[in-house]
Amino acid sequence: MDEKKKVVKDIIEYVEKQLSLEEGLSLDTIANYAGYSRFHLNRMFSEVTGCTLHRYIKERRLTKAAEKLVRKEDFPIADIAQEASYQSQQAFTYAFKKAYGCTPKTYREQGIHKELRTMEEILKRTEQRRCAA
C-alpha cells in the first residue's frame, strides 16, 4: 500500500502543477506520466483517496475558479469557466452550483472562498487509510 500512496502523492502533485495549463489535463496524459494504464491508475487513486481522479481534477478546477470569482470581481464568469476547462458558461454554472450550492454570480456576491478538496486533505487521508486485511 505504501507504494500506491507514493504514486498517488506524485500524481496529485503533478495534477496541481498542470491544472493551470491551457492544453488540458486528461486521464491518458496523467497515466502516461505515471507509467500505468489509465484504468489501473484510476483504480489505485480511488482506493487510496476515496475519490476518482476525474472527480479530484474537477473539484480542484472548480475550487480554483471559485477563488478567481472572489479575487477578480471584474473578471467575466465566462472567461473563468473557459479557464476551468468548461465548454460553456452554462456547463460551468451547472457544475459549480452542484458543487457549491449556488451559482457563480451568487458565490461572487457573497465574497467568501471555500475549497472543495485540497491537496493537503487528500494527502492526509492517504496517510490515515489503512488496509482492512
MODELLER restraints for C-alpha pairs under 7 A, 6 or more apart:
rsr = mdl.restraints
at = mdl.atoms
rsr.add(forms.Gaussian(group=physical.xy_distance, feature=features.Distance(at['CA:4:A'], at['CA:44:A']), mean=6.64, stdev=0.5))
rsr.add(forms.Gaussian(group=physical.xy_distance, feature=features.Distance(at['CA:5:A'], at['CA:48:A']), mean=6.46, stdev=0.5))
rsr.add(forms.Gaussian(group=physical.xy_distance, feature=features.Distance(at['CA:5:A'], at['CA:126:A']), mean=6.36, stdev=0.5))
rsr.add(forms.Gaussian(group=physical.xy_distance, feature=features.Distance(at['CA:8:A'], at['CA:45:A']), mean=5.88, stdev=0.5))
rsr.add(forms.Gaussian(group=physical.xy_distance, feature=features.Distance(at['CA:9:A'], at['CA:123:A']), mean=6.62, stdev=0.5))
rsr.add(forms.Gaussian(group=physical.xy_distance, feature=features.Distance(at['CA:12:A'], at['CA:119:A']), mean=6.81, stdev=0.5))
rsr.add(forms.Gaussian(group=physical.xy_distance, feature=features.Distance(at['CA:18:A'], at['CA:25:A']), mean=6.84, stdev=0.5))
rsr.add(forms.Gaussian(group=physical.xy_distance, feature=features.Distance(at['CA:19:A'], at['CA:25:A']), mean=6.96, stdev=0.5))
rsr.add(forms.Gaussian(group=physical.xy_distance, feature=features.Distance(at['CA:19:A'], at['CA:61:A']), mean=6.97, stdev=0.5))
rsr.add(forms.Gaussian(group=physical.xy_distance, feature=features.Distance(at['CA:27:A'], at['CA:38:A']), mean=6.13, stdev=0.5))
rsr.add(forms.Gaussian(group=physical.xy_distance, feature=features.Distance(at['CA:28:A'], at['CA:38:A']), mean=5.89, stdev=0.5))
rsr.add(forms.Gaussian(group=physical.xy_distance, feature=features.Distance(at['CA:31:A'], at['CA:37:A']), mean=5.73, stdev=0.5))
rsr.add(forms.Gaussian(group=physical.xy_distance, feature=features.Distance(at['CA:31:A'], at['CA:38:A']), mean=5.00, stdev=0.5))
rsr.add(forms.Gaussian(group=physical.xy_distance, feature=features.Distance(at['CA:31:A'], at['CA:41:A']), mean=6.36, stdev=0.5))
rsr.add(forms.Gaussian(group=physical.xy_distance, feature=features.Distance(at['CA:42:A'], at['CA:52:A']), mean=6.20, stdev=0.5))
rsr.add(forms.Gaussian(group=physical.xy_distance, feature=features.Distance(at['CA:42:A'], at['CA:53:A']), mean=5.88, stdev=0.5))
rsr.add(forms.Gaussian(group=physical.xy_distance, feature=features.Distance(at['CA:45:A'], at['CA:52:A']), mean=6.38, stdev=0.5))
rsr.add(forms.Gaussian(group=physical.xy_distance, feature=features.Distance(at['CA:45:A'], at['CA:53:A']), mean=6.27, stdev=0.5))
rsr.add(forms.Gaussian(group=physical.xy_distance, feature=features.Distance(at['CA:46:A'], at['CA:52:A']), mean=4.83, stdev=0.5))
rsr.add(forms.Gaussian(group=physical.xy_distance, feature=features.Distance(at['CA:46:A'], at['CA:53:A']), mean=6.96, stdev=0.5))
rsr.add(forms.Gaussian(group=physical.xy_distance, feature=features.Distance(at['CA:48:A'], at['CA:126:A']), mean=5.60, stdev=0.5))
rsr.add(forms.Gaussian(group=physical.xy_distance, feature=features.Distance(at['CA:49:A'], at['CA:122:A']), mean=6.12, stdev=0.5))
rsr.add(forms.Gaussian(group=physical.xy_distance, feature=features.Distance(at['CA:49:A'], at['CA:125:A']), mean=6.39, stdev=0.5))
rsr.add(forms.Gaussian(group=physical.xy_distance, feature=features.Distance(at['CA:49:A'], at['CA:126:A']), mean=5.70, stdev=0.5))
rsr.add(forms.Gaussian(group=physical.xy_distance, feature=features.Distance(at['CA:59:A'], at['CA:116:A']), mean=6.17, stdev=0.5))
rsr.add(forms.Gaussian(group=physical.xy_distance, feature=features.Distance(at['CA:59:A'], at['CA:117:A']), mean=6.56, stdev=0.5))
rsr.add(forms.Gaussian(group=physical.xy_distance, feature=features.Distance(at['CA:60:A'], at['CA:117:A']), mean=6.68, stdev=0.5))
rsr.add(forms.Gaussian(group=physical.xy_distance, feature=features.Distance(at['CA:61:A'], at['CA:84:A']), mean=5.42, stdev=0.5))
rsr.add(forms.Gaussian(group=physical.xy_distance, feature=features.Distance(at['CA:62:A'], at['CA:84:A']), mean=6.82, stdev=0.5))
rsr.add(forms.Gaussian(group=physical.xy_distance, feature=features.Distance(at['CA:62:A'], at['CA:96:A']), mean=6.61, stdev=0.5))
rsr.add(forms.Gaussian(group=physical.xy_distance, feature=features.Distance(at['CA:63:A'], at['CA:115:A']), mean=5.27, stdev=0.5))
rsr.add(forms.Gaussian(group=physical.xy_distance, feature=features.Distance(at['CA:63:A'], at['CA:116:A']), mean=5.98, stdev=0.5))
rsr.add(forms.Gaussian(group=physical.xy_distance, feature=features.Distance(at['CA:65:A'], at['CA:80:A']), mean=6.04, stdev=0.5))
rsr.add(forms.Gaussian(group=physical.xy_distance, feature=features.Distance(at['CA:65:A'], at['CA:84:A']), mean=6.31, stdev=0.5))
rsr.add(forms.Gaussian(group=physical.xy_distance, feature=features.Distance(at['CA:66:A'], at['CA:113:A']), mean=6.56, stdev=0.5))
rsr.add(forms.Gaussian(group=physical.xy_distance, feature=features.Distance(at['CA:67:A'], at['CA:113:A']), mean=5.90, stdev=0.5))
rsr.add(forms.Gaussian(group=physical.xy_distance, feature=features.Distance(at['CA:69:A'], at['CA:108:A']), mean=5.31, stdev=0.5))
rsr.add(forms.Gaussian(group=physical.xy_distance, feature=features.Distance(at['CA:70:A'], at['CA:108:A']), mean=5.21, stdev=0.5))
rsr.add(forms.Gaussian(group=physical.xy_distance, feature=features.Distance(at['CA:70:A'], at['CA:111:A']), mean=5.21, stdev=0.5))
rsr.add(forms.Gaussian(group=physical.xy_distance, feature=features.Distance(at['CA:70:A'], at['CA:112:A']), mean=6.78, stdev=0.5))
rsr.add(forms.Gaussian(group=physical.xy_distance, feature=features.Distance(at['CA:70:A'], at['CA:113:A']), mean=6.54, stdev=0.5))
rsr.add(forms.Gaussian(group=physical.xy_distance, feature=features.Distance(at['CA:78:A'], at['CA:89:A']), mean=5.16, stdev=0.5))
rsr.add(forms.Gaussian(group=physical.xy_distance, feature=features.Distance(at['CA:81:A'], at['CA:88:A']), mean=6.89, stdev=0.5))
rsr.add(forms.Gaussian(group=physical.xy_distance, feature=features.Distance(at['CA:81:A'], at['CA:89:A']), mean=5.65, stdev=0.5))
rsr.add(forms.Gaussian(group=physical.xy_distance, feature=features.Distance(at['CA:81:A'], at['CA:92:A']), mean=5.57, stdev=0.5))
rsr.add(forms.Gaussian(group=physical.xy_distance, feature=features.Distance(at['CA:86:A'], at['CA:92:A']), mean=5.71, stdev=0.5))
rsr.add(forms.Gaussian(group=physical.xy_distance, feature=features.Distance(at['CA:93:A'], at['CA:103:A']), mean=5.99, stdev=0.5))
rsr.add(forms.Gaussian(group=physical.xy_distance, feature=features.Distance(at['CA:93:A'], at['CA:104:A']), mean=6.31, stdev=0.5))
rsr.add(forms.Gaussian(group=physical.xy_distance, feature=features.Distance(at['CA:96:A'], at['CA:103:A']), mean=6.49, stdev=0.5))
rsr.add(forms.Gaussian(group=physical.xy_distance, feature=features.Distance(at['CA:96:A'], at['CA:104:A']), mean=6.61, stdev=0.5))
rsr.add(forms.Gaussian(group=physical.xy_distance, feature=features.Distance(at['CA:97:A'], at['CA:103:A']), mean=4.99, stdev=0.5))
